[in-house]
Amino acid sequence: TKIRIAGIVIQDGKILMEIGKGYSELWTPGGKIEGTETDEECLARELREELELELVRAKFFKEYSSPDFYNDKRTIIDRVYVIEITGTPNPSAEIEKCVWFAKEDFENKKYPMLKSYQDIIFPDLIREGVW
């Protein structure tokens, strides 16, 4: 099992997504906890490292468990937060690019994305009125 802390940034009705170097699927900013970090400290560090952004506020949304997209022998637990940031995304060496992802992009499956986002997390954000 792998735990991932995921940050959902919504601005102008769009969600900030990123594509890691060597990958083609979109995912949200975030990553795994290092040492004794809290979820919020992890998000703040990952945002700085990946996109040169600062975390302003994080509100816990939900926790999800699903098969790992890249390793079917492992389970991923996504602890999802709706977050506010400051700054303009500037992808780091490990991030290929950022995408501001609209609902139309989701509905039209414009980009490949992790199955957990496509099938569970994004439909839940829409159903709950968050996005």
PyMOL commands that set and color helices and strands:
alter all, ss='L'
color gray80, all
select helices_A, chain A and resi 39-51+103-107+115-127
alter helices_A, ss='H'
color red, helices_A
select strands_A, chain A and resi 2-11+14-20+30-31+54-67+75-86+95-101
alter strands_A, ss='S'
color yellow, strands_A
deselect
rebuild
show_as cartoon
